[in-house]
């Protein structure tokens, strides 16, 4: 159903976000990412003590492409 839209201010849209004004049939936001993190990286809370004397993160990726996001309709 058609409608009237007033003033719109967009501050930020993320990498997989969609902003639409008007009629639409289907929307498919798709994104992918790869995260390398070392030991104790995603800890949250108060007074966390992490001791990693000999820790390293292996970021070597010998394949040319990971699982693709093509044809995800």
Secondary structure, DSSP 8 states (H G I E B T S, - for coil): --------------TT-----S--S-------------TTTT--SSS-----TT--------SS--S--TT--
